[in-house]
Amino acid sequence: MIQQIRLDAVVVMPNHVHMACALTKCSSLSRLMQSYKSFTAHRLVDLGAEAPVWQTGYHDHAARSEQEYVDCIRYLLDNPVRAELVDRAQDYPFLYAHEDWFNG
């Protein structure tokens, strides 16, 4: 299977998802998002979620520098804290990021 992205961080909030990733072998972000939404929607409906699972469209942001990408990941990781779901991001159960993001 061809890896389409390098996933650096993701947080699943109660009403939205944030992902920080780099495209690798994908022809377009829109194709990747369509595939992601289709795959996850089918799985969630199988688990009992009501369709439609996703809204039409998505919001993307292309980081123009390494620092901007770092800032985006820090913003993403702080979402559960800002929403007052946890006191520390690393305590949120629906968050993925390498542990180095929490040690700096």
Beta strands, then each sheet from edge to edge (+ up, - down):
strand 1: 5-12
strand 2: 17-23
strand 3: 95-97
sheet 1: 2+ 1- 3+
end
